[in-house]
Amino acid sequence: MPILSVRLDKEIEDKINLLIKIRKIQDKSAFIRGLLSKSLQEELIEHYCDHVKIGKISLWKAGELLGLSLREMMIEIGKRKITLFDEKALILDLKFANL
């Protein structure tokens, strides 16, 4: 496992130490790796949701790249209040449904 050295602001260090104390965590390094992993996943979700929003990638493909099911990806899109249909597409779908 590669080693990464990072300088932390006092405020961030204090928050980490507080969480370690509250949760009675024994392995500080494992805890910080977990925090980093969660943060990276959220950043990737945000990135792919933005790409879905502008039509660069499908919802299904974004989920596949993130390791999420289509349902989980739909939940992520919903959390960000991203609509996948614009008014024009909705009107076309409604016209098609009436035929």
FIMIGU-107142 format. One record per atom (N, C-alpha, C, O): residue in one letter; atom name; x, y, z. Coordinates in steps of 0.1 Angstrom, whole numbers, plus 2048, in hexadecimal, padded with zeros to 3 digits. Layout:
BEGIN
R rest atom   x   y   z
R    A   CA   X   Y   Z
...
//
This chain:
BEGIN
R rest atom   x   y   z
R    M    N 809 7F4 800
R    M   CA 800 800 800
R    M    C 809 80C 800
R    M    O 812 80E 809
R    P    N 807 815 7F6
R    P   CA 80F 822 7F6
R    P    C 80C 82B 802
R    P    O 801 82A 808
R    I    N 816 832 806
R    I   CA 815 83C 811
R    I    C 813 84A 80B
R    I    O 81A 84E 802
R    L    N 809 851 811
R    L   CA 807 85F 80D
R    L    C 807 868 819
R    L    O 801 865 823
R    S    N 810 871 819
R    S   CA 811 87B 824
R    S    C 809 887 821
R    S    O 80A 88D 816
R    V    N 801 88B 82A
R    V   CA 7F8 897 828
R    V    C 7F9 8A0 834
R    V    O 7F9 89C 840
R    R    N 7FA 8AD 831
R    R   CA 7F9 8B7 83C
R    R    C 7EB 8BB 83F
R    R    O 7E3 8BE 835
R    L    N 7E7 8BB 84B
R    L   CA 7D9 8BE 84F
R    L    C 7D8 8CB 856
R    L    O 7E1 8CF 85E
R    D    N 7CE 8D3 853
R    D   CA 7CB 8DF 85B
R    D    C 7C8 8DA 869
R    D    O 7C3 8CF 86B
R    K    N 7CA 8E3 873
R    K   CA 7C7 8DF 881
R    K    C 7B8 8DC 882
R    K    O 7B4 8D3 88A
R    E    N 7AF 8E3 87C
R    E   CA 7A1 8E1 87D
R    E    C 79D 8D3 878
R    E    O 795 8CC 87E
R    I    N 7A3 8CE 86D
R    I   CA 7A0 8C1 868
R    I    C 7A6 8B6 871
R    I    O 79F 8AC 874
R    E    N 7B2 8B9 876
R    E   CA 7B8 8AF 87F
R    E    C 7B0 8AE 88C
R    E    O 7AD 8A3 891
R    D    N 7AB 8B9 891
R    D   CA 7A2 8B9 89D
R    D    C 795 8B1 89B
R    D    O 791 8AA 8A3
R    K    N 78F 8B3 88F
R    K   CA 783 8AB 88C
R    K    C 786 89D 88B
R    K    O 77E 894 890
R    I    N 791 899 885
R    I   CA 794 88B 884
R    I    C 796 885 891
R    I    O 791 87A 895
R    N    N 79E 88C 89A
R    N   CA 7A0 887 8A7
R    N    C 794 886 8B0
R    N    O 792 87D 8B8
R    L    N 78B 88F 8AE
R    L   CA 77E 88F 8B5
R    L    C 776 882 8B1
R    L    O 771 87B 8B9
R    L    N 775 880 8A4
R    L   CA 76E 874 89F
R    L    C 774 867 8A4
R    L    O 76D 85E 8A8
R    I    N 781 867 8A4
R    I   CA 788 85B 8A9
R    I    C 785 859 8B8
R    I    O 783 84D 8BC
R    K    N 785 863 8BF
R    K   CA 781 862 8CD
R    K    C 773 85E 8CF
R    K    O 770 855 8D7
R    I    N 76A 864 8C8
R    I   CA 75B 861 8CA
R    I    C 758 853 8C6
R    I    O 751 84C 8CD
R    R    N 75E 84E 8BB
R    R   CA 75C 841 8B6
R    R    C 765 836 8BB
R    R    O 764 82A 8B8
R    K    N 76E 83B 8C4
R    K   CA 778 832 8CA
R    K    C 77F 829 8C0
R    K    O 780 81D 8C1
R    I    N 784 830 8B6
R    I   CA 78B 82A 8AB
R    I    C 79A 827 8AF
R    I    O 7A1 830 8B5
R    Q    N 79E 81B 8AC
R    Q   CA 7AC 817 8AF
R    Q    C 7B6 81A 8A4
R    Q    O 7C1 81E 8A7
R    D    N 7B2 818 898
R    D   CA 7BB 81A 88C
R    D    C 7B8 827 885
R    D    O 7AF 827 87C
R    K    N 7C0 831 888
R    K   CA 7BE 83E 882
R    K    C 7C0 83E 873
R    K    O 7B8 844 86C
R    S    N 7CA 837 86F
R    S   CA 7CD 836 860
R    S    C 7C1 82F 859
R    S    O 7BD 834 84E
R    A    N 7BC 825 85E
R    A   CA 7B0 81E 857
R    A    C 7A4 827 857
R    A    O 79D 828 84D
R    F    N 7A2 82E 862
R    F   CA 797 838 862
R    F    C 798 843 858
R    F    O 78F 846 851
R    I    N 7A4 848 856
R    I   CA 7A7 853 84D
R    I    C 7A5 84D 83E
R    I    O 7A0 854 835
R    R    N 7AA 841 83C
R    R   CA 7A8 83B 82F
R    R    C 799 839 82C
R    R    O 795 83B 820
R    G    N 792 835 836
R    G   CA 783 834 833
R    G    C 77D 841 830
R    G    O 774 842 827
R    L    N 781 84C 837
R    L   CA 77B 859 834
R    L    C 77F 85E 826
R    L    O 777 863 81E
R    L    N 78B 85B 822
R    L   CA 790 85F 815
R    L    C 789 857 80A
R    L    O 785 85C 800
R    S    N 786 84A 80D
R    S   CA 77F 842 803
R    S    C 771 847 801
R    S    O 76C 847 7F6
R    K    N 76A 84A 80C
R    K   CA 75C 84F 80B
R    K    C 75C 85C 803
R    K    O 753 85E 7FB
R    S    N 765 865 806
R    S   CA 766 872 7FF
R    S    C 769 870 7F0
R    S    O 763 877 7E8
R    L    N 772 867 7ED
R    L   CA 775 865 7DF
R    L    C 769 85F 7D8
R    L    O 766 863 7CC
R    Q    N 762 856 7DE
R    Q   CA 756 850 7D8
R    Q    C 74B 85B 7D5
R    Q    O 745 85C 7CB
R    E    N 749 864 7DF
R    E   CA 740 86F 7DD
R    E    C 744 879 7D2
R    E    O 73C 87D 7CA
R    E    N 751 87B 7D1
R    E   CA 756 884 7C6
R    E    C 753 87D 7B8
R    E    O 74F 884 7AF
R    L    N 756 870 7B8
R    L   CA 753 869 7AB
R    L    C 744 869 7A8
R    L    O 741 86A 79C
R    I    N 73C 867 7B2
R    I   CA 72E 867 7AF
R    I    C 729 875 7AA
R    I    O 722 875 7A0
R    E    N 72E 87F 7B0
R    E   CA 72B 88D 7AC
R    E    C 730 88F 79D
R    E    O 728 895 795
R    H    N 73C 88A 79A
R    H   CA 741 88C 78D
R    H    C 738 885 782
R    H    O 734 88B 778
R    Y    N 735 878 785
R    Y   CA 72D 871 77B
R    Y    C 71E 876 77B
R    Y    O 718 875 770
R    C    N 719 87A 786
R    C   CA 70B 880 786
R    C    C 70B 88D 77D
R    C    O 702 88F 775
R    D    N 716 895 77E
R    D   CA 717 8A1 775
R    D    C 717 89C 766
R    D    O 711 8A3 75E
R    H    N 71E 891 763
R    H   CA 71F 88D 755
R    H    C 712 887 751
R    H    O 70E 888 745
R    V    N 70B 880 75A
R    V   CA 6FD 87C 756
R    V    C 6F4 887 753
R    V    O 6EC 887 749
R    K    N 6F5 892 75B
R    K   CA 6ED 89D 75A
R    K    C 6EE 8A4 74C
R    K    O 6E4 8A8 746
R    I    N 6FA 8A5 747
R    I   CA 6FD 8AC 73A
R    I    C 6FC 8A2 72F
R    I    O 6FF 8A6 723
R    G    N 6F9 895 732
R    G   CA 6F8 88B 727
R    G    C 704 885 721
R    G    O 704 880 716
R    K    N 70F 887 728
R    K   CA 71C 881 724
R    K    C 71D 872 726
R    K    O 725 86B 720
R    I    N 715 86D 730
R    I   CA 716 85F 733
R    I    C 708 85B 738
R    I    O 700 863 73D
R    S    N 704 84E 736
R    S   CA 6F7 84A 73A
R    S    C 6F7 847 749
R    S    O 702 845 74F
R    L    N 6EC 847 74F
R    L   CA 6EA 844 75D
R    L    C 6EF 836 760
R    L    O 6F6 834 76A
R    W    N 6EC 82C 758
R    W   CA 6F1 81F 759
R    W    C 700 81E 759
R    W    O 706 817 762
R    K    N 706 824 750
R    K   CA 715 824 74E
R    K    C 71B 82A 75A
R    K    O 726 825 75F
R    A    N 716 836 75F
R    A   CA 71B 83C 76B
R    A    C 71B 833 777
R    A    O 725 832 77E
R    G    N 710 82C 779
R    G   CA 70F 823 783
R    G    C 719 817 782
R    G    O 71F 813 78C
R    E    N 71A 812 776
R    E   CA 724 808 774
R    E    C 732 80C 778
R    E    O 73A 805 77E
R    L    N 736 818 773
R    L   CA 744 81D 776
R    L    C 746 81F 785
R    L    O 751 81E 78A
R    L    N 73B 823 78C
R    L   CA 73C 825 79B
R    L    C 73A 819 7A3
R    L    O 73C 819 7AF
R    G    N 736 80E 79D
R    G   CA 733 802 7A4
R    G    C 726 802 7AB
R    G    O 724 7FC 7B6
R    L    N 71C 80A 7A6
R    L   CA 70F 80C 7AC
R    L    C 705 805 7A2
R    L    O 707 805 796
R    S    N 6FA 801 7A8
R    S   CA 6EF 7FB 7A0
R    S    C 6E8 807 799
R    S    O 6EA 813 79D
R    L    N 6DF 804 790
R    L   CA 6D8 80F 789
R    L    C 6CF 816 793
R    L    O 6CD 822 793
R    R    N 6C9 80E 79C
R    R   CA 6C0 814 7A6
R    R    C 6C8 81D 7B0
R    R    O 6C3 828 7B3
R    E    N 6D4 819 7B4
R    E   CA 6DC 821 7BC
R    E    C 6E0 82E 7B5
R    E    O 6E1 839 7BB
R    M    N 6E3 82D 7A8
R    M   CA 6E7 839 7A0
R    M    C 6DB 842 79F
R    M    O 6DC 84E 79F
R    M    N 6CF 83D 79D
R    M   CA 6C3 845 79D
R    M    C 6C1 84C 7AA
R    M    O 6BC 858 7AA
R    I    N 6C4 846 7B5
R    I   CA 6C3 84D 7C2
R    I    C 6CD 858 7C2
R    I    O 6C9 863 7C7
R    E    N 6D9 856 7BE
R    E   CA 6E3 861 7BE
R    E    C 6DF 86C 7B5
R    E    O 6E1 878 7B9
R    I    N 6D9 86A 7AA
R    I   CA 6D4 874 7A1
R    I    C 6C9 87C 7A8
R    I    O 6C9 888 7A7
R    G    N 6C0 875 7AE
R    G   CA 6B5 87B 7B6
R    G    C 6BA 884 7C1
R    G    O 6B4 88E 7C3
R    K    N 6C4 87F 7C8
R    K   CA 6CA 887 7D3
R    K    C 6CE 895 7CE
R    K    O 6CE 89F 7D5
R    R    N 6D3 895 7C2
R    R   CA 6D9 8A1 7BC
R    R    C 6CE 8A9 7B4
R    R    O 6D1 8B3 7AE
R    K    N 6C2 8A4 7B5
R    K   CA 6B6 8AB 7AE
R    K    C 6B9 8AD 79F
R    K    O 6B5 8B7 799
R    I    N 6BF 8A3 799
R    I   CA 6C2 8A3 78B
R    I    C 6B7 89C 783
R    I    O 6B3 891 787
R    T    N 6B1 8A3 77A
R    T   CA 6A6 89D 772
R    T    C 6AC 898 765
R    T    O 6B5 89E 75F
R    L    N 6A8 88C 761
R    L   CA 6AD 886 755
R    L    C 6A5 889 748
R    L    O 6A9 886 73D
R    F    N 699 88F 74A
R    F   CA 691 893 73F
R    F    C 68F 8A2 73F
R    F    O 68D 8A9 749
R    D    N 691 8A8 733
R    D   CA 68D 8B6 732
R    D    C 67F 8B7 72D
R    D    O 679 8AC 72A
R    E    N 67A 8C3 72B
R    E   CA 66C 8C4 727
R    E    C 66A 8BF 719
R    E    O 65F 8B8 717
R    K    N 673 8C1 710
R    K   CA 671 8BC 703
R    K    C 670 8AD 702
R    K    O 668 8A7 6FC
R    A    N 679 8A6 70A
R    A   CA 679 897 70A
R    A    C 66C 892 710
R    A    O 667 888 70C
R    L    N 668 899 71B
R    L   CA 65B 895 721
R    L    C 64F 896 718
R    L    O 647 88D 717
R    I    N 64F 8A1 710
R    I   CA 644 8A3 707
R    I    C 644 898 6FC
R    I    O 639 892 6F8
R    L    N 650 895 6F7
R    L   CA 651 88A 6ED
R    L    C 64D 87D 6F3
R    L    O 646 875 6EC
R    D    N 650 87A 6FF
R    D   CA 64C 86D 705
R    D    C 63D 86C 707
R    D    O 637 862 705
R    L    N 637 878 70B
R    L   CA 629 878 70D
R    L    C 621 876 700
R    L    O 617 86F 6FF
R    K    N 626 87C 6F5
R    K   CA 620 87B 6E8
R    K    C 621 86C 6E4
R    K    O 618 867 6DE
R    F    N 62D 866 6E6
R    F   CA 62F 858 6E2
R    F    C 625 84F 6EA
R    F    O 61F 846 6E4
R    A    N 623 852 6F6
R    A   CA 61B 849 6FF
R    A    C 60C 84A 6FB
R    A    O 605 841 6FD
R    N    N 608 855 6F5
R    N   CA 5FA 857 6F0
R    N    C 5F7 851 6E3
R    N    O 5EC 84F 6DF
R    L    N 602 84C 6DC
R    L   CA 5FF 846 6CF
R    L    C 5FA 838 6CF
R    L    O 5F8 832 6C5
//
